[in-house]
Amino acid sequence: MRKMLLPVLAALVMTACKKEMVSDLSLRQAEIASSAAAKGAEKIAIWHVDATTNTWKQMTINANAWPDHQAHGDIWKVGQEYKGGKIGYILQAGDPGYDAKLPHGLIAAAEDLLNPYYLDPDPQPFFTWAPDVNGIGGFFGVGEAARGTAIGTGLSNTNAIVQYLPDVVNTINTTFPWLDLKLDRYAAVACRKEFNGYNDWFLPSRDELQKILQNRMSIGGFPDANGPFRISYWSSTEHSWDGDASRAYLCYYDSGTAPGQVVTYNDRSIYEYRARPVRYF
């Protein structure tokens, strides 16, 4: 009986991606057939397009079947090059902004940014979050406008930081002119610039950064962690503890956390961490 079923299963694999109305049953059959044909293969999540109705369905396939799916019009695989970067996360049911009929998510830049003011001897990928104001000129933290943690809040956080920083930096430079602080030495400002043809990049929120780092192996461009050394990235989420807004959230990973990451917070004016811009799609 098993020998008789194999040709049927193979036929299902070959026809699963036709740009025609595909029923839930046939999609499930295609997944079963694909699994039987390549048992043990790496699984990936994609969005399958039905060209006749212009609707989408999320499904899981074997990684080695991706070229065939892509050739038939399927898209939205994490790590796929798309609109200036690589797809870093696809919204799931329960995520803010999730649409069951149309995929949305985060596009991550292919590489970390370099800080032109951090030389060793060439520019390095490390930024501070904000300068140490310590009440100078009446400035303290950015406030609630930059404390969004959820998916979908990174852009508004970043905009709030970018609006906050110029007056702070000008005040500090006026008070201590020898410091000569530059705006783009700070992570949010550096991320908000135009590159790869798009001007809507931003520093991800805490939860957005978590998703990006969870998918870092598929996205690529992230450094390997060796031994106990941490690879840390700033989020755009300011942290307020007992009214002290001198901290911001970051995520890090080391050799013991792959493929996950750890969320914590630290002094935003002293520590220098990496920044990976993202944008929405």
N, C-alpha and C positions, 0 to 999 in steps of 0.2 A: 504493500500500500504506500509506503514512504517513497519508493522509487517512482510510482505513478504520479505522486503529488509534486515532485520537483519541477517538471516542466510548467505546471500551472503557476507555481510560486514564481518562477523565473519570468513568466509572462506578465505577472502583476507588477514586478519590479520595473520592467521596461515601459509599462503604460501608466505608471502612477502619476507622472508629471505632465500629462497632456493638458493643454490649456482649454479644458472643457469643464463643464459642471461636474464636480467630483463629490460624491456623497460621503458622509461621515463613515459609512461602512467600507467603501472602497479605499478611503485614506487609511483606515485601520488595517485593512488587508495588505495595503502596500507596505505599511510599517512592519507587519509581521513577516511578510515575504523578504523585505530588505534585511531584517534581522536574521532570518534563516540563511540568507545568501552570504552574509558576512558576519557570522557569529563572533562576538568578542570585539567587534570594531568600535572605535570611539564614537560616542553619540554627540550630536550637536542639535541645537534648536534653530529652526528656520521659520520664516513666514512664507506660506505657499499661496500663490495668487491664482484665483479663478478668473481667467481673462474674459469670460463671457459675462460675468456679473461684476467684475472689478471689485471683488471682495477677497478677504485674506483669512487664512487659517493658520494658526501656529501648530507646528508638528515637529516631531523628533525623528531624525534620520541618522544613518551611519555616515560618518565623516567622509568616507570614500565615495559616497553617492552624491556629494555636494556638486561636483562639476555638471552632472546630468540635470540636477534640479535647477542650477543657475542657468543652464542653456535653455531651459524651458520657461524661464521667466521668474523663478523663485528668487527671493532676495532676503535681506535682513538677517544675515548670519553675524553673530558677534565676531569681531575681528575683520570683517569685510571692509574694504576701502569704500568710503562714501562721503561725499560733500565736504572735502577738506581734511578728513581724518579717517578714523576707523570706528565702526560701530562698537561702542563699549558696553552698552546695556540696552536691552529691549524691555519696555515696561510689561509687567505681569499683572494679572488680575489682583486688585487690591492696592496697586500703586496709584498715587495721585496722577490723573491725566490718562489713565489706561483707557483704550478704546478697543473693544473686541473686534471691530471691523477694519481698523487701520492701525498699523504698528507705529509706535512712537518710542522715543528713548533718548539715549545720550550718545553723541559722537565724541570720541576722545582724540586729541591731537596725537600724532604718531610718535612724538618725542617730548621729553621734558624741556621746559624753557631754560635758556641760559641767562645768567645775570651779568650784564656788561660791567657792573661795578664790583663784582666778586671775581678777582683775578688770581690764578694760581698756576702758572702765569696767565693762562688763557681763561676766558669766561667760564664760570662754573654754574651748575644748576641749583643754586641755593639762594633763598630769599627770606627776608623777614616779613612778618605779617603787617606790622605797623610800627611807627617809631615810639620810643618811650616818652610819653607826654608827661606823666606824673603830675597832672593838674596844671601844666604850663598853659597860660592863656585860657584857663577854664575848660580845657579839653580833657576828656576821659575816654571812655569807650565809644564805639559807634552807636551802640544801643540796640533796641529791639529790631530795628530794620535789618540788622545783620546777624540775627540769631536764629534764622530758620534752619532747621535740621533736616527736613523731609526732602524727598525727591521733588523737584520743581521749584525749590527756593534758592538754588545757587546763583541764578542770574540776579535776582533782587538783592540778595546778600552782597554780591560783588558790586552792583551799582551803588549801594549804600556806602560801601567802603571807599569806592572811587570818588564819590561826592564828599566824603568826610576828610580824606587825606590831604588835599591841596591846602586848605586853611591851616591844618595842623603842621604840615611841613613848612609852610611859609612862616608861621609863628616861631617854630623852632629855629629856622635859619636866621630870622631877624634877631632872636634872642642870643643865639650861638652861631654867628656867621661862619666860623671856621669849620663847622660841621658840613655845610654845603650839601644837605641831603637832596637826593634825586627821587622823584616820584616812582619811576619804574624800577626801583630796587625793591619794591614791595609786591608781594605775590599777586594780589588782586589787580593792581594796575597793569602789571606785566601781562596778565592773562586777558585783559580787556582790549588788547590791541587787535588790529586787523592782520590776518595772515591766511595764506592759501585761498584768497578770494572771499573770505567771510569776515564780518566785523562783529559777530555776536558771540564770540567766545567768552568764557567766564571761568572763575575759580569754583569748582564744585562744592556744594554743601556737604555737610558731614555724611549724610546717608548716600548721596550721589557718589562721593569719593569711595565709600565702602564698596559700592557695586563695581566701580571701575577697577579697583584693586583686586576684587574677587575674580575678575575676568582678565587680569593683566597678562596671563600667559597667552591668551588668544589675541589680545590687542597687540602685544609686542612693544619693544622699546623701553621696557622697564629693566633696571639693573638687577642682576642676581644678588641675593643676600648670601654672604659667606659667614658661617659661624654665628656668633652672637651679634654681629653688627646689624643694626636696624636700617631699613630704607624708609624714610619718613616723608610724608606729603602733607602740606597745608590744605585744610578745607577753608571755605569762606564763612564758616559758622563761628561767630564770636562766642566765647564762653564767659558767663557771669557767675561768680561764686561769692556769695555774701556781699554782693554789690561791687566786687572787684572785677573790673572788665579788662584786666591786663593779660588775659589768656585767650587762646583760640583753640579750636579742635584740630587735631591732626590724626592721620591714620598711618600706621607703619606695619611692615612685615619683616620677618627675618627668616633664617633657614628653617625655623621650626613652625612657621605659621602658614606656609604655602598649602593650598591656594587662598587661605583666608587673610585676615588682617586684624589689627588691634586698634581700637579707638581710644584716644586719650586726649589730653589738652596740655598746653605748656605756655610759657611766657611768650607772648607774640612779638616782643621787641628785642629779645636777646637771642633766641634760637633761630637758626636758619635751616629751612627744609626745602624740599623740592616742590615744584608746582607743575601740574598737568592740566592745561586748559581743556574744557569741554564745551559743547554746544548742543542744543536740542534739535531733534528732528521729529 
